[in-house]
Amino acid sequence: MDQLLQYIEANEWLIPLTVIVSLGSCVVLEALIPLFGKRDHKIRHYGINTVFLLSTVLVSSPIIVLHGLVFVWQAESEVGLLYLLDLPIWMGLLLSILVLDLIGQYAVHFMLHRVKWLWRLHMVHHSDTLVDATTGFRHHPGDAICRNLATLFAVIMLGIPLSHYLVYRLITVVFAYVTHANIRLPERSEMILSYLFITPNIHKFHHHLERPWTDSNYGNIFSIWDRVFGTLVQGEVNQVRYGLDVLKTGRDNDLIYQFILPFDFSIKTDDRVGLFSRKHA
């Protein structure tokens, strides 16, 4: 286990390779076993979401540098819960992945939906009406900053070493693409996997165009957080309609508008007044 973690830490190319392989695999599967049939404007859709990917990389770079400094500082000062617990390597790795998924994905995702000014940033992700694997990297730069800061908080709190963080990144990249992919898995496989993991069908409900479905299924890797905190929704996936009911038709492909969408104060968000509100939009 230790040798594997050292290998992952020493080879920076593993994450971009995982991005290419997982995204490419999802695109192929979308052609072979699509959840929803033929779609128009696919190339344009890919292009728009790729621009968001590039913007995310740009704004995340300084925070990634900050992550690196934190990893060096923690290794030298041995600050964090993991240093106090002195767990076996495999157990420390599992705990790191669980905490990163809880704080860096579920918790921050919950806040992005329940706090009005954060929701405005996150609406860009939900405005996509052609949800597929590329939707996994369609995030407003402000949304991406919030997510990166949340993972940094988890790293500092737990004292997560770089190797554990990189394993988490490799896993979460795969889940980000697979859960958004326009693919239909066998119902039995979906059901079995969903007891522990977020599956494509589970996440599709999260992208339904209206509340309360939109405010559910916040997990990225594990479905246990949604089960524990009562935010899990399951049902007939054919009922799902993508997008946001508060946006005008056609604005999802308007790239310039999507970047300024958080500052369009004509959009109704007044009913998002509390963290635990379950009202319809």
Buried (B, 14 or more C-beta within 10 A) or exposed (E): EEEEBEEBBEEEEBBEEBBEEBBEBBBEBBEEEBBBEEEEEBEEBBEBBEEBBEBBEEBBEEBEEEBEEBBEEBEEEEBBBBBEEEBEBEEBBEBBBBBBBBBBBBBBBBBBBBBEEBBBBBBBBBBBBBBBBBBBBBBBBBBBBBBBBBBBBBBBBBBBBBBBBBBBBBBBBBBBBBBBBBBBBEEEEBEEBBEEBBBBBBBBBBBBBBBBBBBBBBBBBBBBBBBEBEBBBBEEBEEBEBBBEBBEEEBBBBEEBBBEBBEEEEBEBEEBEEEEEEEEB
